[in-house]
C-alpha cells in the first residue's frame, strides 16, 4: 500500500488533471510540492499562488476560482487511509480476471 503522502499526491494530481482537461507532469508537480504533503491544509495552501506560478511555468492554462475551490474541497475531504471507489472497483475487476 502506498504511503498516505503518496496517495494524497496521486489524488491531487488526478484532480488537477481533470480540472485542467490535460495530464499534468507528475514529476514536476512532485518537485514543486516537496515538503508540502504533510497534510490536506498544506496542499490546499499550494492551490493558491504557488499553483498559479507552477501552472505558468508548465505552460498549462490557469484555473478558474470555481475549479480551484473544487480542488481544495476534494483535497480537504480526501482520506488517504480509505480506498477510493476507483480503487475498490479496480480490485474487484482484478480479482475477477481469469487466471
N, CA, C and O atoms as CSV, one atom per row, in Angstrom:
chain,resi,resn,atom,element,x,y,z
A,1,UNK,N,N,0.842,-1.191,0.000
A,1,UNK,CA,C,0.000,0.000,0.000
A,1,UNK,C,C,0.885,1.251,0.000
A,1,UNK,O,O,1.912,1.301,0.677
A,2,UNK,N,N,0.481,2.224,-0.745
A,2,UNK,CA,C,1.243,3.465,-0.835
A,2,UNK,C,C,1.134,4.259,0.466
A,2,UNK,O,O,0.170,4.123,1.219
A,3,UNK,N,N,2.139,5.082,0.706
A,3,UNK,CA,C,2.100,5.938,1.892
A,3,UNK,C,C,0.962,6.947,1.753
A,3,UNK,O,O,0.479,7.220,0.654
A,4,UNK,N,N,0.554,7.483,2.879
A,4,UNK,CA,C,-0.522,8.487,2.860
A,4,UNK,C,C,-0.105,9.705,2.043
A,4,UNK,O,O,-0.909,10.278,1.308
A,5,UNK,N,N,1.158,10.093,2.179
A,5,UNK,CA,C,1.661,11.236,1.428
A,5,UNK,C,C,1.554,10.983,-0.077
A,5,UNK,O,O,1.107,11.854,-0.823
A,6,UNK,N,N,1.954,9.818,-0.513
A,6,UNK,CA,C,1.913,9.483,-1.937
A,6,UNK,C,C,0.477,9.372,-2.434
A,6,UNK,O,O,0.169,9.811,-3.542
A,7,UNK,N,N,-0.395,8.793,-1.631
A,7,UNK,CA,C,-1.806,8.685,-2.033
A,7,UNK,C,C,-2.434,10.067,-2.160
A,7,UNK,O,O,-3.208,10.321,-3.082
A,8,UNK,N,N,-2.096,10.959,-1.229
A,8,UNK,CA,C,-2.625,12.327,-1.285
A,8,UNK,C,C,-2.119,13.012,-2.564
A,8,UNK,O,O,-2.880,13.701,-3.241
A,9,UNK,N,N,-0.837,12.820,-2.891
A,9,UNK,CA,C,-0.281,13.400,-4.105
A,9,UNK,C,C,-0.987,12.846,-5.345
A,9,UNK,O,O,-1.385,13.606,-6.228
A,10,UNK,N,N,-1.140,11.531,-5.408
A,10,UNK,CA,C,-1.807,10.915,-6.565
A,10,UNK,C,C,-3.203,11.487,-6.756
A,10,UNK,O,O,-3.607,11.807,-7.874
A,11,UNK,N,N,-3.933,11.612,-5.660
A,11,UNK,CA,C,-5.294,12.150,-5.728
A,11,UNK,C,C,-5.267,13.598,-6.237
A,11,UNK,O,O,-6.068,13.977,-7.092
A,12,UNK,N,N,-4.356,14.388,-5.711
A,12,UNK,CA,C,-4.241,15.780,-6.135
A,12,UNK,C,C,-3.887,15.875,-7.619
A,12,UNK,O,O,-4.472,16.679,-8.345
A,13,UNK,N,N,-2.941,15.066,-8.070
A,13,UNK,CA,C,-2.534,15.090,-9.477
A,13,UNK,C,C,-3.705,14.731,-10.390
A,13,UNK,O,O,-3.878,15.342,-11.444
A,14,UNK,N,N,-4.496,13.761,-9.998
A,14,UNK,CA,C,-5.660,13.371,-10.799
A,14,UNK,C,C,-6.690,14.492,-10.834
A,14,UNK,O,O,-7.192,14.845,-11.901
A,15,UNK,N,N,-7.005,15.053,-9.665
A,15,UNK,CA,C,-7.987,16.145,-9.605
A,15,UNK,C,C,-7.528,17.350,-10.425
A,15,UNK,O,O,-8.331,17.973,-11.120
A,16,UNK,N,N,-6.254,17.672,-10.344
A,16,UNK,CA,C,-5.723,18.802,-11.102
A,16,UNK,C,C,-5.778,18.524,-12.603
A,16,UNK,O,O,-6.131,19.409,-13.382
A,17,UNK,N,N,-5.434,17.315,-13.010
A,17,UNK,CA,C,-5.508,16.945,-14.426
A,17,UNK,C,C,-6.934,17.047,-14.943
A,17,UNK,O,O,-7.169,17.555,-16.040
A,18,UNK,N,N,-7.884,16.564,-14.151
A,18,UNK,CA,C,-9.289,16.645,-14.562
A,18,UNK,C,C,-9.757,18.089,-14.673
A,18,UNK,O,O,-10.467,18.442,-15.615
A,19,UNK,N,N,-9.366,18.920,-13.721
A,19,UNK,CA,C,-9.776,20.324,-13.740
A,19,UNK,C,C,-9.205,21.062,-14.951
A,19,UNK,O,O,-9.857,21.939,-15.518
A,20,UNK,N,N,-7.980,20.699,-15.343
A,20,UNK,CA,C,-7.332,21.357,-16.478
A,20,UNK,C,C,-7.721,20.749,-17.818
A,20,UNK,O,O,-7.562,21.382,-18.862
A,21,UNK,N,N,-8.228,19.526,-17.789
A,21,UNK,CA,C,-8.543,18.837,-19.035
A,21,UNK,C,C,-7.294,18.359,-19.756
A,21,UNK,O,O,-7.316,18.123,-20.964
A,22,UNK,N,N,-6.196,18.216,-19.006
A,22,UNK,CA,C,-4.928,17.765,-19.573
A,22,UNK,C,C,-4.124,17.088,-18.470
A,22,UNK,O,O,-4.266,17.410,-17.290
A,23,UNK,N,N,-3.285,16.152,-18.871
A,23,UNK,CA,C,-2.449,15.458,-17.893
A,23,UNK,C,C,-1.339,16.391,-17.418
A,23,UNK,O,O,-0.633,16.996,-18.224
A,24,UNK,N,N,-1.197,16.499,-16.098
A,24,UNK,CA,C,-0.125,17.332,-15.550
A,24,UNK,C,C,1.157,16.508,-15.449
A,24,UNK,O,O,1.098,15.303,-15.206
A,25,UNK,N,N,2.309,17.143,-15.632
A,25,UNK,CA,C,3.579,16.425,-15.485
A,25,UNK,C,C,3.824,16.097,-14.009
A,25,UNK,O,O,4.122,16.980,-13.205
A,26,UNK,N,N,3.692,14.820,-13.673
A,26,UNK,CA,C,3.729,14.387,-12.275
A,26,UNK,C,C,5.077,14.646,-11.607
A,26,UNK,O,O,5.116,15.052,-10.445
A,27,UNK,N,N,6.167,14.423,-12.309
A,27,UNK,CA,C,7.475,14.629,-11.692
A,27,UNK,C,C,7.674,16.104,-11.349
A,27,UNK,O,O,8.164,16.425,-10.266
A,28,UNK,N,N,7.309,16.985,-12.240
A,28,UNK,CA,C,7.440,18.417,-11.987
A,28,UNK,C,C,6.522,18.850,-10.839
A,28,UNK,O,O,6.902,19.680,-10.012
A,29,UNK,N,N,5.330,18.288,-10.796
A,29,UNK,CA,C,4.398,18.606,-9.709
A,29,UNK,C,C,4.946,18.103,-8.379
A,29,UNK,O,O,4.889,18.815,-7.376
A,30,UNK,N,N,5.476,16.883,-8.361
A,30,UNK,CA,C,6.053,16.324,-7.137
A,30,UNK,C,C,7.188,17.224,-6.639
A,30,UNK,O,O,7.285,17.492,-5.442
A,31,UNK,N,N,8.038,17.688,-7.547
A,31,UNK,CA,C,9.151,18.566,-7.163
A,31,UNK,C,C,8.641,19.885,-6.595
A,31,UNK,O,O,9.180,20.399,-5.615
A,32,UNK,N,N,7.612,20.420,-7.209
A,32,UNK,CA,C,7.051,21.692,-6.741
A,32,UNK,C,C,6.419,21.551,-5.361
A,32,UNK,O,O,6.386,22.507,-4.586
A,33,UNK,N,N,5.923,20.363,-5.061
A,33,UNK,CA,C,5.242,20.128,-3.784
A,33,UNK,C,C,6.157,19.591,-2.694
A,33,UNK,O,O,5.693,19.334,-1.584
A,34,UNK,N,N,7.419,19.418,-2.974
A,34,UNK,CA,C,8.338,18.817,-1.997
A,34,UNK,C,C,8.163,19.451,-0.621
A,34,UNK,O,O,8.285,20.665,-0.459
A,35,UNK,N,N,7.875,18.600,0.370
A,35,UNK,CA,C,7.726,19.059,1.741
A,35,UNK,C,C,6.367,19.634,2.084
A,35,UNK,O,O,6.150,20.048,3.222
A,36,UNK,N,N,5.454,19.671,1.140
A,36,UNK,CA,C,4.138,20.284,1.402
A,36,UNK,C,C,3.016,19.266,1.500
A,36,UNK,O,O,1.846,19.643,1.562
A,37,UNK,N,N,3.347,17.996,1.516
A,37,UNK,CA,C,2.302,16.979,1.504
A,37,UNK,C,C,2.016,16.394,2.875
A,37,UNK,O,O,1.417,15.323,2.977
A,38,UNK,N,N,2.430,17.072,3.920
A,38,UNK,CA,C,2.216,16.550,5.261
A,38,UNK,C,C,0.726,16.446,5.588
A,38,UNK,O,O,0.320,15.569,6.349
A,39,UNK,N,N,-0.065,17.311,5.033
A,39,UNK,CA,C,-1.495,17.262,5.322
A,39,UNK,C,C,-2.302,17.998,4.275
A,39,UNK,O,O,-1.761,18.672,3.398
A,40,UNK,N,N,-3.600,17.851,4.389
A,40,UNK,CA,C,-4.504,18.463,3.418
A,40,UNK,C,C,-4.413,19.987,3.451
A,40,UNK,O,O,-4.554,20.633,2.412
A,41,UNK,N,N,-4.180,20.566,4.620
A,41,UNK,CA,C,-4.104,22.033,4.710
A,41,UNK,C,C,-2.937,22.580,3.897
A,41,UNK,O,O,-3.076,23.568,3.176
A,42,UNK,N,N,-1.780,21.921,4.024
A,42,UNK,CA,C,-0.607,22.380,3.278
A,42,UNK,C,C,-0.842,22.272,1.773
A,42,UNK,O,O,-0.455,23.155,1.008
A,43,UNK,N,N,-1.471,21.196,1.369
A,43,UNK,CA,C,-1.752,21.002,-0.051
A,43,UNK,C,C,-2.785,22.006,-0.536
A,43,UNK,O,O,-2.667,22.530,-1.644
A,44,UNK,N,N,-3.789,22.279,0.277
A,44,UNK,CA,C,-4.798,23.269,-0.092
A,44,UNK,C,C,-4.168,24.650,-0.232
A,44,UNK,O,O,-4.563,25.423,-1.105
A,45,UNK,N,N,-3.190,24.971,0.620
A,45,UNK,CA,C,-2.493,26.256,0.512
A,45,UNK,C,C,-1.712,26.358,-0.792
A,45,UNK,O,O,-1.589,27.439,-1.368
A,46,UNK,N,N,-1.189,25.233,-1.251
A,46,UNK,CA,C,-0.473,25.226,-2.529
A,46,UNK,C,C,-1.407,25.617,-3.668
A,46,UNK,O,O,-0.952,26.139,-4.686
A,47,UNK,N,N,-2.693,25.377,-3.513
A,47,UNK,CA,C,-3.670,25.686,-4.564
A,47,UNK,C,C,-3.856,27.180,-4.768
A,47,UNK,O,O,-4.553,27.588,-5.698
A,48,UNK,N,N,-3.256,28.002,-3.927
A,48,UNK,CA,C,-3.354,29.448,-4.103
A,48,UNK,C,C,-2.254,29.922,-5.057
A,48,UNK,O,O,-2.114,29.358,-6.142
A,49,UNK,N,N,-1.498,30.905,-4.698
A,49,UNK,CA,C,-0.480,31.491,-5.576
A,49,UNK,C,C,0.563,30.490,-6.071
A,49,UNK,O,O,0.914,30.538,-7.250
A,50,UNK,N,N,1.081,29.581,-5.227
A,50,UNK,CA,C,2.095,28.653,-5.751
A,50,UNK,C,C,1.594,27.814,-6.933
A,50,UNK,O,O,2.361,27.521,-7.850
A,51,UNK,N,N,0.340,27.434,-6.916
A,51,UNK,CA,C,-0.198,26.642,-8.025
A,51,UNK,C,C,-0.248,27.473,-9.299
A,51,UNK,O,O,0.100,26.981,-10.372
A,52,UNK,N,N,-0.675,28.720,-9.193
A,52,UNK,CA,C,-0.703,29.592,-10.371
A,52,UNK,C,C,0.686,29.726,-10.984
A,52,UNK,O,O,0.855,29.631,-12.200
A,53,UNK,N,N,1.680,29.949,-10.120
A,53,UNK,CA,C,3.061,30.076,-10.608
A,53,UNK,C,C,3.510,28.789,-11.292
A,53,UNK,O,O,4.133,28.827,-12.353
A,54,UNK,N,N,3.192,27.655,-10.681
A,54,UNK,CA,C,3.594,26.375,-11.246
A,54,UNK,C,C,2.907,26.125,-12.589
A,54,UNK,O,O,3.542,25.670,-13.540
A,55,UNK,N,N,1.617,26.422,-12.660
A,55,UNK,CA,C,0.889,26.231,-13.918
A,55,UNK,C,C,1.498,27.079,-15.032
A,55,UNK,O,O,1.637,26.614,-16.163
A,56,UNK,N,N,1.860,28.314,-14.714
A,56,UNK,CA,C,2.503,29.173,-15.714
A,56,UNK,C,C,3.843,28.588,-16.148
A,56,UNK,O,O,4.167,28.587,-17.335
A,57,UNK,N,N,4.619,28.092,-15.192
A,57,UNK,CA,C,5.935,27.541,-15.529
A,57,UNK,C,C,5.820,26.300,-16.414
A,57,UNK,O,O,6.734,25.997,-17.181
A,58,UNK,N,N,4.708,25.588,-16.310
A,58,UNK,CA,C,4.490,24.389,-17.118
A,58,UNK,C,C,3.696,24.678,-18.392
A,58,UNK,O,O,3.394,23.773,-19.170
A,59,UNK,N,N,3.369,25.938,-18.588
A,59,UNK,CA,C,2.579,26.375,-19.751
A,59,UNK,C,C,1.222,25.672,-19.813
A,59,UNK,O,O,0.753,25.266,-20.876
A,60,UNK,N,N,0.613,25.545,-18.639
A,60,UNK,CA,C,-0.736,24.989,-18.548
A,60,UNK,C,C,-1.696,26.133,-18.264
A,60,UNK,O,O,-1.314,27.153,-17.689
A,61,UNK,N,N,-2.936,25.954,-18.670
A,61,UNK,CA,C,-3.909,27.020,-18.501
A,61,UNK,C,C,-4.180,27.370,-17.054
A,61,UNK,O,O,-3.988,26.539,-16.166
A,62,UNK,N,N,-4.620,28.578,-16.808
A,62,UNK,CA,C,-4.966,28.962,-15.440
A,62,UNK,C,C,-6.265,28.275,-15.009
A,62,UNK,O,O,-7.093,27.899,-15.839
A,63,UNK,N,N,-6.417,28.125,-13.713
A,63,UNK,CA,C,-7.648,27.554,-13.161
A,63,UNK,C,C,-8.590,28.674,-12.771
A,63,UNK,O,O,-8.160,29.700,-12.243
A,64,UNK,N,N,-9.865,28.483,-13.027
A,64,UNK,CA,C,-10.850,29.449,-12.569
A,64,UNK,C,C,-10.961,29.342,-11.050
A,64,UNK,O,O,-10.561,28.337,-10.463
A,65,UNK,N,N,-11.500,30.368,-10.425
A,65,UNK,CA,C,-11.686,30.353,-8.971
A,65,UNK,C,C,-12.589,29.187,-8.568
A,65,UNK,O,O,-12.388,28.570,-7.522
A,66,UNK,N,N,-13.572,28.896,-9.397
A,66,UNK,CA,C,-14.503,27.790,-9.112
A,66,UNK,C,C,-13.774,26.445,-9.124
A,66,UNK,O,O,-13.966,25.626,-8.225
A,67,UNK,N,N,-12.946,26.219,-10.132
A,67,UNK,CA,C,-12.190,24.962,-10.233
A,67,UNK,C,C,-11.191,24.824,-9.087
A,67,UNK,O,O,-11.021,23.739,-8.529
A,68,UNK,N,N,-10.533,25.926,-8.740
A,68,UNK,CA,C,-9.577,25.917,-7.645
A,68,UNK,C,C,-10.268,25.541,-6.332
A,68,UNK,O,O,-9.752,24.731,-5.562
A,69,UNK,N,N,-11.433,26.133,-6.083
A,69,UNK,CA,C,-12.195,25.820,-4.870
A,69,UNK,C,C,-12.631,24.358,-4.865
A,69,UNK,O,O,-12.648,23.709,-3.819
A,70,UNK,N,N,-12.981,23.852,-6.037
A,70,UNK,CA,C,-13.374,22.448,-6.162
A,70,UNK,C,C,-12.218,21.523,-5.788
A,70,UNK,O,O,-12.413,20.550,-5.060
A,71,UNK,N,N,-11.035,21.818,-6.275
A,71,UNK,CA,C,-9.863,21.011,-5.949
A,71,UNK,C,C,-9.557,21.105,-4.462
A,71,UNK,O,O,-9.253,20.094,-3.828
A,72,UNK,N,N,-9.634,22.300,-3.903
A,72,UNK,CA,C,-9.367,22.463,-2.475
A,72,UNK,C,C,-10.349,21.655,-1.623
A,72,UNK,O,O,-9.962,21.066,-0.614
A,73,UNK,N,N,-11.606,21.631,-2.028
A,73,UNK,CA,C,-12.606,20.815,-1.296
A,73,UNK,C,C,-12.277,19.334,-1.398
A,73,UNK,O,O,-12.339,18.607,-0.406
A,74,UNK,N,N,-11.926,18.889,-2.600
A,74,UNK,CA,C,-11.580,17.475,-2.793
A,74,UNK,C,C,-10.367,17.073,-1.962
A,74,UNK,O,O,-10.353,16.009,-1.343
A,75,UNK,N,N,-9.367,17.917,-1.952
A,75,UNK,CA,C,-8.158,17.641,-1.176
A,75,UNK,C,C,-8.495,17.599,0.313
A,75,UNK,O,O,-7.999,16.737,1.039
A,76,UNK,N,N,-9.323,18.514,0.761
A,76,UNK,CA,C,-9.669,18.587,2.183
A,76,UNK,C,C,-10.444,17.360,2.648
A,76,UNK,O,O,-10.256,16.907,3.777
A,77,UNK,N,N,-11.307,16.820,1.803
A,77,UNK,CA,C,-12.118,15.691,2.260
A,77,UNK,C,C,-11.526,14.319,1.915
A,77,UNK,O,O,-12.075,13.290,2.307
A,78,UNK,N,N,-10.423,14.306,1.194
A,78,UNK,CA,C,-9.791,13.035,0.839
A,78,UNK,C,C,-9.138,12.412,2.064
A,78,UNK,O,O,-8.385,13.074,2.779
A,79,UNK,N,N,-9.423,11.157,2.299
A,79,UNK,CA,C,-8.830,10.410,3.413
A,79,UNK,C,C,-7.930,9.332,2.823
A,79,UNK,O,O,-8.425,8.333,2.301
A,80,UNK,N,N,-6.608,9.521,2.898
A,80,UNK,CA,C,-5.706,8.545,2.285
A,80,UNK,C,C,-5.723,7.179,2.956
A,80,UNK,O,O,-5.167,6.220,2.423
A,81,UNK,N,N,-6.353,7.084,4.114
A,81,UNK,CA,C,-6.437,5.794,4.810
A,81,UNK,C,C,-7.550,4.914,4.227
A,81,UNK,O,O,-7.605,3.714,4.500
A,82,UNK,N,N,-8.424,5.509,3.433
A,82,UNK,CA,C,-9.547,4.761,2.848
A,82,UNK,C,C,-9.373,4.649,1.342
A,82,UNK,O,O,-8.912,5.582,0.686
A,83,UNK,N,N,-9.743,3.506,0.811
A,83,UNK,CA,C,-9.654,3.319,-0.639
A,83,UNK,C,C,-10.730,4.131,-1.341
A,83,UNK,O,O,-11.840,4.292,-0.834
A,84,UNK,N,N,-10.381,4.636,-2.512
A,84,UNK,CA,C,-11.343,5.387,-3.306
A,84,UNK,C,C,-12.272,4.410,-4.029
A,84,UNK,O,O,-11.943,3.230,-4.157
A,85,UNK,N,N,-13.425,4.883,-4.500
A,85,UNK,CA,C,-14.306,4.000,-5.283
A,85,UNK,C,C,-13.594,3.391,-6.489
A,85,UNK,O,O,-13.833,2.230,-6.821
A,86,UNK,N,N,-12.729,4.152,-7.146
A,86,UNK,CA,C,-11.971,3.619,-8.287
A,86,UNK,C,C,-11.092,2.456,-7.864
A,86,UNK,O,O,-10.993,1.460,-8.580
A,87,UNK,N,N,-10.454,2.571,-6.707
A,87,UNK,CA,C,-9.581,1.501,-6.217
A,87,UNK,C,C,-10.382,0.255,-5.857
A,87,UNK,O,O,-9.942,-0.867,-6.106
A,88,UNK,N,N,-11.549,0.454,-5.275
A,88,UNK,CA,C,-12.405,-0.683,-4.914
A,88,UNK,C,C,-12.861,-1.416,-6.165
A,88,UNK,O,O,-12.789,-2.643,-6.231
A,89,UNK,N,N,-13.330,-0.669,-7.153
A,89,UNK,CA,C,-13.803,-1.280,-8.400
A,89,UNK,C,C,-12.643,-1.964,-9.127
A,89,UNK,O,O,-12.800,-3.063,-9.658
A,90,UNK,N,N,-11.479,-1.309,-9.148
A,90,UNK,CA,C,-10.312,-1.910,-9.786
A,90,UNK,C,C,-9.926,-3.223,-9.130
A,90,UNK,O,O,-9.560,-4.178,-9.816
A,91,UNK,N,N,-10.005,-3.278,-7.807
A,91,UNK,CA,C,-9.684,-4.513,-7.093
A,91,UNK,C,C,-10.699,-5.606,-7.418
A,91,UNK,O,O,-10.332,-6.775,-7.538
A,92,UNK,N,N,-11.958,-5.239,-7.561
A,92,UNK,CA,C,-12.990,-6.224,-7.912
A,92,UNK,C,C,-12.737,-6.813,-9.295
A,92,UNK,O,O,-12.828,-8.026,-9.486
A,93,UNK,N,N,-12.419,-5.949,-10.259
A,93,UNK,CA,C,-12.147,-6.439,-11.610
A,93,UNK,C,C,-10.879,-7.259,-11.664
A,93,UNK,O,O,-10.808,-8.244,-12.399
A,94,UNK,N,N,-9.871,-6.868,-10.894
A,94,UNK,CA,C,-8.609,-7.615,-10.880
A,94,UNK,C,C,-8.817,-9.007,-10.308
A,94,UNK,O,O,-8.213,-9.970,-10.780
A,95,UNK,N,N,-9.670,-9.121,-9.293
A,95,UNK,CA,C,-9.900,-10.432,-8.695
A,95,UNK,C,C,-10.813,-11.300,-9.567
A,95,UNK,O,O,-10.834,-12.521,-9.415
A,96,UNK,N,N,-11.568,-10.675,-10.478
A,96,UNK,CA,C,-12.486,-11.421,-11.337
A,96,UNK,C,C,-11.820,-11.886,-12.640
A,96,UNK,O,O,-12.416,-12.656,-13.394
A,97,UNK,N,N,-10.601,-11.432,-12.908
A,97,UNK,CA,C,-9.923,-11.818,-14.143
A,97,UNK,C,C,-9.573,-13.280,-14.107
A,97,UNK,O,O,-9.112,-13.796,-13.088
A,98,UNK,N,N,-9.794,-13.957,-15.234
A,98,UNK,CA,C,-9.422,-15.364,-15.269
A,98,UNK,C,C,-7.903,-15.505,-15.129
A,98,UNK,O,O,-7.143,-14.758,-15.743
A,99,UNK,N,N,-7.489,-16.438,-14.342
A,99,UNK,CA,C,-6.066,-16.544,-14.096
A,99,UNK,C,C,-5.593,-17.868,-14.392
A,99,UNK,O,O,-4.403,-18.146,-14.241
